[in-house]
Amino acid sequence: MAGFDTGGTVQEVESAAVTEFGSPAFWIRYFSPCYLTPVNSSATNAVDECKAIWNSGGHYLGAVSTPLQSRLSGTKADGTADAQTFANALQTVYYDVSTLKLPSNNELYCWLDQETNTTLSVDYWDGWASYLDGFNFANTGTLPLYPALYCNPCAAVANCSTLKSASYAAFGIWASEPQECKYTLTNTPPWAPETCAGCGVDNGVATEIWQYADNLVCSFTADVDLDLGAPGTLVANYCFDVSAKPS
């Protein structure tokens, strides 16, 4: 199962991306806190992004947050505050888009974006993960938010080792390496992403998604990155479902 992630809004990039690479099974987009335009920037934008997701042929929306990277080495309070912002952003979009549904398994993976120049502290992760783990989403009495980490597992900075030392689990790794620029969504690479275990840290957290082609590395025409789910993993099962085209 292959799809896109993008720092632009889906309506800005959808047509060019589908033309260049094929129809996606899912999209992963940014929610606050975020230094890019987030889905939750307005109710109108949330609806427009979900319309474009529906038009692209893949009606699933995954969620990632990218706080200021300097905060990731901070305190438990920093992590808690950023997670609170993230959870509220997800909930806001859920309310704004009438056709947006939680995953049928009630497991929405919430990715924290850690770039390779930033150390992730145990305190920050524990604050971030514990808040999401315990968030009563939309007053449903359920806890559907599952903390997970986007990173380069073999980077010299702390990431996999942080998760091994943390009190709160990560439910998956979304790995940014290695890069395989020659592939598309209809012709995906053999599954071979970096993993924490393969990089010398056996923390029990598997790589569930591989960002195998980053636009900044591969210089695509469309402003998207290409992603692949692990064998046996349906990424859509851990995303919002745009169950019908929003009106």
Residue pairs with C-beta under 8 A, 6 or more apart in sequence:
1 25
1 26
1 228
1 229
1 233
1 234
1 235
1 236
2 24
2 25
2 185
2 188
2 226
2 227
2 228
2 229
3 24
3 25
3 26
3 27
3 28
3 58
3 60
3 62
3 185
3 226
3 227
3 235
4 13
4 17
4 21
4 24
4 26
4 27
4 28
4 185
4 224
4 225
4 226
4 227
5 27
5 28
5 29
5 62
5 64
5 211
5 224
5 225
5 227
6 13
6 17
6 27
6 29
6 223
6 224
6 225
7 30
7 36
7 37
7 223
8 36
8 37
8 223
9 29
9 37
9 39
9 45
9 48
9 49
9 52
10 27
10 29
10 48
10 49
10 50
10 52
10 53
10 56
11 48
11 49
11 51
11 52
12 223
13 222
13 223
13 224
14 52
14 53
14 55
14 56
16 221
16 222
16 223
17 24
17 56
17 222
17 223
17 224
18 24
18 56
18 57
19 222
20 184
20 220
20 221
20 222
21 184
21 185
21 186
21 220
21 222
21 224
21 226
22 184
22 185
22 186
23 56
23 57
23 58
23 185
24 56
24 57
24 58
24 185
25 58
25 60
25 185
25 235
25 236
26 58
26 60
26 61
26 62
26 227
26 235
26 236
26 239
27 53
27 56
27 58
27 60
27 61
27 62
28 61
28 62
28 63
28 64
28 111
28 227
28 239
29 38
29 39
29 49
29 61
29 62
29 63
29 64
30 36
30 37
30 38
30 39
30 64
30 65
30 66
30 113
31 38
31 39
31 40
31 63
31 64
31 65
31 86
31 89
31 90
31 93
32 38
32 40
32 65
32 85
32 86
32 88
32 89
33 65
33 66
33 67
33 68
33 82
33 85
33 86
34 65
34 66
34 67
35 66
35 68
36 66
37 45
38 89
39 45
39 46
39 49
39 61
39 89
39 93
40 46
40 89
40 90
40 92
40 93
40 96
43 96
46 92
46 93
46 96
46 97
47 96
47 97
47 246
49 61
50 61
50 97
50 99
50 100
50 242
50 245
50 246
51 245
51 246
53 59
53 60
53 61
53 242
54 242
54 244
54 245
54 246
55 245
58 236
59 241
59 242
59 243
60 235
60 236
60 239
60 240
60 241
60 242
61 100
61 239
61 240
61 241
61 242
62 109
62 111
62 235
62 238
62 239
62 240
63 86
63 90
63 108
63 109
63 110
63 111
63 239
63 240
64 110
64 111
64 112
64 113
64 150
64 174
65 82
65 85
65 86
65 89
65 110
65 111
65 112
65 113
66 113
67 82
67 112
67 113
69 114
69 115
69 117
69 118
70 118
71 78
71 82
71 124
72 112
72 114
72 118
72 119
72 120
72 121
72 124
73 118
73 119
73 120
73 121
73 124
74 121
74 123
74 124
75 121
75 123
75 124
75 127
76 123
76 124
76 126
76 127
77 127
78 123
78 124
78 127
79 123
79 124
79 125
79 126
79 127
79 128
79 129
79 131
80 127
80 128
80 130
80 131
81 127
82 128
83 127
83 128
83 129
83 131
83 132
83 135
83 147
84 131
86 110
86 132
87 110
87 131
87 132
87 135
87 137
87 145
90 108
90 110
90 137
90 145
91 137
91 138
93 100
93 240
94 100
94 102
94 137
94 138
94 240
95 138
97 242
97 246
98 246
98 247
99 242
99 243
99 244
99 245
99 246
100 240
100 241
100 242
100 243
100 246
101 240
101 241
101 242
101 243
102 108
102 137
102 144
102 240
102 241
103 144
103 236
103 237
103 238
103 239
103 240
103 241
104 237
104 241
105 237
105 238
106 142
106 144
107 144
107 146
107 171
107 237
107 238
108 144
108 145
108 146
108 238
108 239
108 240
109 146
109 148
109 171
109 172
109 208
109 238
109 239
110 132
110 145
110 146
110 147
110 148
111 148
111 149
111 150
111 174
112 120
112 125
112 128
112 147
112 148
112 149
112 150
113 150
114 120
114 149
114 150
114 151
114 159
116 151
116 152
116 155
116 157
116 176
117 157
118 157
119 157
119 158
119 162
120 149
120 151
120 157
120 158
120 159
120 162
121 158
121 162
122 162
122 165
122 166
122 167
125 149
125 162
125 163
125 166
125 168
125 170
126 166
126 167
126 168
128 147
129 147
129 166
129 168
129 169
129 170
130 167
130 168
132 145
132 146
132 147
133 143
133 145
133 146
133 147
133 168
134 143
135 143
135 145
136 142
136 143
137 143
137 144
137 145
146 171
146 238
147 168
147 169
147 170
147 171
148 170
148 171
148 172
148 173
148 174
148 208
149 159
149 163
149 170
149 172
149 173
149 174
149 205
150 173
150 174
150 176
150 211
151 159
151 160
151 173
151 174
151 175
151 176
152 159
152 175
152 176
152 177
152 194
153 159
153 160
153 173
153 175
153 177
153 194
153 195
153 196
153 198
153 199
153 201
153 207
154 177
154 194
154 198
154 199
160 173
160 196
160 199
160 201
160 203
160 205
161 201
161 203
163 169
163 170
163 196
163 203
163 205
164 196
164 201
164 202
164 203
169 205
170 205
171 205
171 208
172 205
172 206
172 207
172 208
172 209
172 238
173 195
173 196
173 205
173 206
173 207
173 208
173 209
174 207
174 208
174 209
174 210
174 211
174 227
175 193
175 194
175 195
175 207
175 209
175 210
175 211
176 211
176 214
177 193
177 194
178 192
178 193
178 194
178 212
179 212
179 213
179 214
179 217
179 218
180 189
180 212
180 213
181 213
181 217
181 218
183 189
183 212
183 213
183 226
184 226
185 226
188 212
188 228
189 212
189 228
191 210
191 228
191 230
191 231
192 210
193 207
193 210
193 212
194 207
195 206
195 207
196 202
196 203
196 205
196 207
197 203
206 230
207 230
208 229
208 230
208 233
208 235
208 238
209 227
209 228
209 229
209 230
209 233
209 235
210 227
210 228
210 230
211 225
211 226
211 227
212 226
212 227
212 228
213 220
213 225
213 226
214 225
215 222
215 223
215 224
215 225
227 235
229 235
